[in-house]
Amino acid sequence: MISVADRLHTVEEYYFSRKLKEVNLLKEHGKPIINLGIGSPDLQPPSRVVSAIVDSMQDATAHKYQSYQGLPELRQAMADFYKKHFSVSLSPKTEILPLMGSKEGIMHISMAFLNEGDGVLIPNPGYPTYTSVTKLVGATPLFYDLKEKNNWLPDFVELEKTHDLSKVKIMWINYPHMPTGTVAPNKFYEDVIEFAKRHNILVVNDNPYSFILNQFPRSILKYKNAKDHCLELNSLSKTFNMAGWRVGMVMGKSEYLDSIIKVKSNMDSGMFYGIQKGAIEALNCSDMWYLSLNSVYEKRRTLVWELAEALNCTYDKNATGLFVWAKLPEFVKSEEFIDTVLKNDSIFIAPGTIFGSNGEGYIRFSLCAETEEIEEAIARVK
Ligand SMILES: Cc1ncc(COP(=O)(O)O)c(C=O)c1O
């Protein structure tokens, strides 16, 4: 038996990978499971996207290796998308790098900028990948608190008091925030850029949820002096129901992107041509796309709110995104609660603790289920 690398001992199998095995086993035993756990969009991508990939198959270059930087017209579509929706001007030649998924981008960025022992500021609660990637590259996670009393925004004064920031190289932020659905105000972006400047930290805003039930999409790159210390990740997964296509992008100063290309060009050999063609179509969708997508999620969210109430939870009606983050009654533990609901009602909900210790006492419902399923869940609980 060959022993595994030490770095593997720093991480565990992804929670959903483990838990879904249990959920699938219950399904095999005939349990009528309703999955409100994971955020994998069940709706279809725009039809023009599917036509584009199908049509592209006959193109002469369709099956060849593709450029490490993606097709120029894909980068142009990304630049146009950022101009139209975020009022941010980016050079398609030097300030945009298409990625095969934004999750993968978290690894690329970490490999490009982190040495062993460097510190990384990670939100608690937050997307678990920031922590596992930090550990895989031998850097040290330093968690910063997000609390309901601060509307799930960091307290920079507290952060500077409680953390030794001398070795911190990267700070992950993610607004609109997953799992809480909080939208950050303009002041937050100004403050985080100042904080980054003060401590010479690279702030990466992971921004995949801007277009889900959110009226005011914001990019950190819009703010003054952002390009000196900030990068932004975005993704087609949630905005266009293309999670399995694996299309994301990282944007920012050309010098930073050059370093990321150094890593990425040694890890993959370009994005499949047809996927790039489909992505271009998605990025060029009219406003109708966003309206119709959100009208579906709005209906689902109203039902999920009803389900949350039936489970004696409270929630914030101003929150955005693909999930409803709900607070359990006092003293109820997240994992015990979701296990009970799974056992008694065959409904799978994510416990808040998988996003960090500040998720204790909360649960997360996904909106990636049809209204009939959510209605059935309400009926079971009631
Ligand atoms: C906060 C956050 N960032 C990044 C991702 C990764 O998205 P993708 O790799 O599909 O672009 C997710 C996916 O669930 C997420 O919730």
The ligand as an SDF file (V2000), in Angstrom:
LIG
                    3D

 16 16  0  0  0  0  0  0  0  0999 V2000
  -19.2710   30.8870   -2.5560 C   0  0  0  0  0  0  0  0  0  0  0  0
  -18.9900   29.9950   -3.7080 C   0  0  0  0  0  0  0  0  0  0  0  0
  -17.9000   30.2080   -4.4410 N   0  0  0  0  0  0  0  0  0  0  0  0
  -17.5810   29.4410   -5.4920 C   0  0  0  0  0  0  0  0  0  0  0  0
  -18.3880   28.3780   -5.8500 C   0  0  0  0  0  0  0  0  0  0  0  0
  -17.9480   27.5160   -6.9990 C   0  0  0  0  0  0  0  0  0  0  0  0
  -18.6790   27.7140   -8.1260 O   0  0  0  0  0  0  0  0  0  0  0  0
  -18.1950   27.1450   -9.5400 P   0  0  0  0  0  0  0  0  0  0  0  0
  -16.9130   26.4310   -9.3240 O   0  0  0  0  0  0  0  0  0  0  0  0
  -19.2630   26.2290   -9.9870 O   0  0  0  0  0  0  0  0  0  0  0  0
  -17.9990   28.3400  -10.4080 O   0  0  0  0  0  0  0  0  0  0  0  0
  -19.5300   28.1030   -5.1140 C   0  0  0  0  0  0  0  0  0  0  0  0
  -20.3500   26.9390   -5.4800 C   0  0  0  0  0  0  0  0  0  0  0  0
  -21.1810   26.4470   -4.8180 O   0  0  0  0  0  0  0  0  0  0  0  0
  -19.8460   28.9360   -4.0170 C   0  0  0  0  0  0  0  0  0  0  0  0
  -20.9300   28.7190   -3.2780 O   0  0  0  0  0  0  0  0  0  0  0  0
  1  2  1  0
  2  3  1  0
  2 15  2  0
  3  4  2  0
  4  5  1  0
  5  6  1  0
  5 12  2  0
  6  7  1  0
  7  8  1  0
  8  9  2  0
  8 10  1  0
  8 11  1  0
 12 13  1  0
 12 15  1  0
 13 14  2  0
 15 16  1  0
M  END
$$$$
